[in-house]
Amino acid sequence: MKSDINFPEVVGVSIVIAREQIKSGDIEWKVFVMNTNEFSLRNILVTSKGYGELDGRPKTTGLLRHHVKGLPPHSAMPIELIQPELFDLCNEFWVSYYLDDDSNRIYDKKFLFLPGSIIEENMSFITILQLEGVIHG
C-alpha cells in the first residue's frame, strides 16, 4: 500500500524560472533545475505541463519530459524555454532523482507555479545562475 512506502523528503532541489538577456537584446525565459546540496544528484527526470484558462478558454500545454544524467552540488541546469504568455497558467514540474550515493531511493517532488506568480515582485537574484528569477523550492 502507498502508506507503507517511505517517501524521503526533498531538500535543496528547486525549480527556477529565470530571465536572461540574449545577444540580440531580447529576453529569454528559461526553466532550470537547481541543486543547492553538498552532494550530486543523478538520473534526474523532469516533466512539465501548463494548464488553466487563457482568454476565458481552457488551455493545456503539451507534456514535456527531460532527463539530466547528473547535477553536481551547488549548480543548475536549464531544462526548457518558457514563453511569458504561459505565466498566466499553472505551470507544474515533477522532479524525480536519485542521490549520487549508489542508493536506490528515489526522491520525488511536484513544484507548482500558480498563475500570476512569475512577476517582478517575486523575483530575486539567484547566485548560482547569476540571473534574476522566481525560485520554487
N, C-alpha and C positions, 0 to 999 in steps of 0.2 A: 504494500500500500504506500501511497505517497507520503503518509505521515511517518513511515518507517525510514524514509530516505533522509540522510543528513546533508542538507544544503549548506556548504560553507559560505560565510559572509564575504562579500566582495568589498575590498578596501583598496584604495589607491589607484583604482581604474576609473577613468572618466571618458565621457564623450564631450568634445568641444566643437562648437560651430564658430569659426573664426573668419575674419575678413583679411584679405591680403591684396595689396595694390600690385598689379602686374605691370610689365614693361610698357604696355600701351597707355597706362594711366587709369585703366578701368579697375574696378574692384571685383575680385573673385571671392566667393564664399565657399569654404571647404569644411568638411566634417573630418575630425581627427579622433582616433582612439589614443588615449594618453595613459601612461603608466608612471605614477609618482612613487612607486615602491622601491625598495632596495634590492629587488630581485627581478629577474626576467620573467616574461610570460611566453608561452608557446602555443602554437596551433589556435590562434585567435580567430573566431568566426563572428562576423558582424552581419546581422540582417537589418535592413532599414525599409521603412514604408511611411507614407504620409496618408492621412485620412481626415475627413471633416467636410466643411462646406466652403465653397468659394463662389462668390456672386450669387448666393442663395441656392446653389445647386450642390448636391453631394459630389464629393471628389475623392478619389483614391488613386494614389500613385502606384506604380509597379513595385513589386518586392525585389529589392536588390540584396545580393549576398556577396560578402567579401571574405577573403582568407588572408591572414597575416601570419607568416611562418613563426616569427618571433618578434618580441618587443623588449629591448633592453631596459634596465632601470632608468628612471628619470628621462624618458623620451616619449615621442609621439609620432604617429604615422598617419598621413592623410589616407582616407578611405574612399571619399567621393566628393564631388562638387555638389552644391545645393543652390537652387535658384531662390532669390529673395521672395518670389511670388508664393513659394511654399511655406513661408513663415507664418501664414495665416491658417495653416493646418496643424493638426497634431503630428509631430514627427517622432516616430518611435524607432528606437535602436535596441536590438537584443545583442548582448555581447556574451560570448562563451569562450572560455580559455582554460588552459592548464598552467600550473606553475612549472618553472623550469627546474624541478627537483626530482624528476622521474616518478612522481606520484601519479596515480590515475584519477585523482579527484578533479572533477570538472567544476568550474566556477561559472556562474550564470547570473546575469542581471539585465533588467529592462530599464532603459533610460527614455524618458518621455519629455519632449519639449512641447509644452502646450501652446495653442495659438496665441500670438502676441507676446511670447516670452523672449523672442530673439529681437530685442530692441536696444537702443543706445544705453538706456538706464541700467540694463542688466549686464552690460559689457565690462570686462576688466582686462588688464594686461596679463597675459599668460607667459610667464618667464620661459618655460620650456620651448614654447613656439616663437617667442619674440613677436607675438601678434596680439591684437585685441580680439576678444571673443566672449561667447557665453559658454560657461562650463557647467556640466551636469555630472555630478559625482555622487 
